[in-house]
């Protein structure tokens, strides 16, 4: 996760400084209630990658993974394929890493209680990330599927430094939490303005379509908003789109995380301020994460060579 955080930081800096090229991703809706996303990016002269990722929330009821896909890393000079990586794993890692960066620069340094809403692959890496960048005493898990939430809490108990607990009540889970990560496929808001507490930091990564909502407009109104990409969030972040439609908070007030990193400034103006990082995912993250994974694999002698001729 530490390496993933470093790779995502490079990606965000490149995005906000103009050192990358990446069109907005294409979303293909299927007749099965799923979405297939197509995306790609060139970062400087060092990383080039394309990704196909599928998100099928209904798979949870079938006992199958909800996220699948592939990342193809290409030689930035010749365009020839260099490696194929598992898209679900890479997506989960780089999404967790994004919240790790946001937590590092936005959450109170004294934060001790974290919360993850959700129990899927994205939720797991959210927990890994915030536990990596903050010395938490307690990490709470809440899920609308209690059996999945308990299983994740049990799994993470052997992985994280913090004590991991499953909380059955959403309101009880949010109460007293200083870092909240939302990693669900919710269409209707889970996190409400009335649940917010002074100094809270929120990482919101679950929604990636305009019709999805993990939190209500009141949360956007109360918080200082940071995003991975202004252009991407303006098209895909359902919560921010809804807030703009109501005139609650316009995109001119959003700050890209990469710009904050480039400036070297702090995003938190006071201990009482509520901060929100909204991420829909950008292809620069995939390219940088893939490049780092390949470099580490080569150094460790891992991977299988395939003849494509």
C-alpha positions, -999 to 999 in steps of 0.1 A, spaced: 0 0 0 29 24 7 41 19 -29 6 23 -42 2 56 -24 35 69 -39 23 58 -74 -11 75 -70 6 107 -58 27 107 -90 -5 102 -110 -24 131 -93 5 155 -97 8 147 -134 -30 152 -139 -31 186 -122 1 199 -137 -8 189 -172 19 163 -175 -6 135 -186 -30 129 -214 -62 110 -206 -97 113 -221 -128 110 -199 -136 73 -197 -164 56 -216 -191 39 -197 -211 10 -214 -243 1 -196 -253 -35 -199 -287 -52 -198 -277 -70 -166 -275 -39 -144 -237 -37 -148 -213 -12 -162 -182 -16 -183 -156 12 -182 -130 19 -208 -101 42 -199 -65 49 -207 -37 74 -200 -2 85 -209 18 99 -180 49 119 -190 71 97 -211 72 69 -186 38 52 -183 12 42 -209 -18 20 -201 -53 11 -210 -80 -5 -188 -112 -24 -192 -131 -28 -159 -166 -42 -152 -187 -33 -122 -217 -57 -117 -232 -51 -82 -256 -79 -86 -228 -104 -85 -227 -101 -47 -260 -120 -45 -245 -147 -68 -214 -151 -47 -192 -137 -75 -168 -107 -76 -185 -74 -83 -155 -59 -101 -135 -75 -129 -112 -64 -157 -77 -61 -172 -51 -34 -174 -27 -35 -203 6 -17 -198 22 -5 -231 57 6 -239 55 44 -241 80 46 -269 68 18 -292 32 12 -280 39 -25 -278 22 -44 -250 45 -49 -220 22 -66 -194 -13 -76 -186 -24 -71 -150 -56 -80 -131 -79 -50 -133 -100 -56 -102 -69 -59 -79 -52 -29 -94 -83 -8 -93 -89 -16 -56 -53 -9 -47 -50 25 -65 -84 35 -52 -74 27 -17 -41 46 -23 -60 77 -34 -78 78 -1 -45 72 17 -31 104 1 -62 124 9 -62 112 45 -25 120 48 -30 157 37 -66 164 49 -75 143 80 -66 155 115 -32 142 124 -46 131 158 -74 110 143 -78 77 161 -111 63 148 -117 53 112 -148 39 95 -153 21 62 -188 19 48 -189 -12 26 -174 -47 26 -162 -54 -9 -127 -53 -24 -127 -15 -25 -136 -13 12 -107 -36 21 -81 -13 5 -97 18 20 -91 2 54 -55 -7 45 -48 28 32 -60 48 62 -44 24 86 -11 29 67 -11 67 69 -26 72 103 -20 55 136 -56 45 144 -67 28 176 -100 16 161 -112 8 126 -149 3 122 -167 -16 94 -203 -11 85 -221 -30 57 -257 -33 45 -248 -70 42 -239 -78 78 -224 -112 70 -200 -96 45 -191 -69 70 -183 -93 98 -162 -114 74 -142 -84 63 -137 -72 99 -124 -107 108 -100 -108 79 -86 -73 86 -81 -81 123 -50 -100 113 -38 -73 89 -42 -39 104 -25 -22 133 -58 -8 145 -84 -29 164 -111 -38 138 -147 -40 148 -180 -46 129 -208 -22 139 -244 -32 130 -259 3 133 -249 29 106 -255 59 130 -235 42 158 -207 35 133 -205 71 122 -207 86 157 -173 96 168 -156 85 136 -129 110 125 -121 94 91 -150 80 71 -146 61 38 -176 53 17 -170 24 -7 -205 12 -16 -227 10 -47 -255 29 -31 -281 47 -52 -296 65 -22 -275 84 4 -261 65 34 -241 93 50 -263 123 59 -255 159 69 -270 153 103 -244 126 110 -214 149 104 -192 160 133 -167 188 135 -132 179 121 -144 148 102 -127 138 70 -145 118 43 -131 97 15 -159 89 -10 -150 64 -37 -180 42 -43 -202 62 -67 -190 66 -103 -222 74 -122 -245 105 -121 -274 84 -106 -254 71 -77 -254 87 -42 -234 77 -11 -241 109 7 -267 137 5 -263 173 -7 -261 185 28 -227 168 32 -214 186 2 -227 219 15 -210 214 49 -177 202 37 -147 217 19 -146 196 -13 -115 180 -29 -116 158 -60 -93 137 -81 -103 154 -113 -127 184 -117 -137 174 -152 -143 137 -144 -163 145 -112 -184 170 -130 -195 142 -154 -196 112 -130 -198 121 -93 -236 118 -86 -234 136 -53 -215 166 -66 -237 168 -97 -268 169 -75 -253 196 -53 -245 217 -84 -280 212 -97 -294 226 -64 -269 255 -64 -254 242 -31 -218 241 -42 -204 247 -77 -173 231 -92 -154 264 -90 -151 256 -53 -137 221 -58 -99 217 -54 -80 189 -72 -59 168 -48 -30 170 -73 -30 208 -72 -29 207 -34 1 183 -36 19 205 -61 14 236 -40 26 218 -9 -1 235 11 -24 220 37 -60 214 28 -74 218 63 -78 253 76 -89 244 111 -94 214 134 -132 219 132 -134 220 94 -151 191 76 -132 179 45 -145 157 17 -124 139 -10 -145 127 -39 -128 102 -62 -143 87 -93 -110 72 -104 -87 85 -132 -67 65 -158 -34 82 -146 -37 62 -114 -40 29 -134 -10 38 -155 13 47 -126 1 18 -104 7 -6 -133 42 8 -139 51 4 -102 37 -32 -101 57 -42 -132 89 -27 -118 85 -45 -85 75 -78 -103 106 -76 -125 129 -70 -94 113 -99 -76 114 -123 -105 76 -126 -106 52 -129 -135 48 -152 -165 62 -143 -199 39 -148 -229 48 -148 -266 24 -125 -285 40 -129 -319 
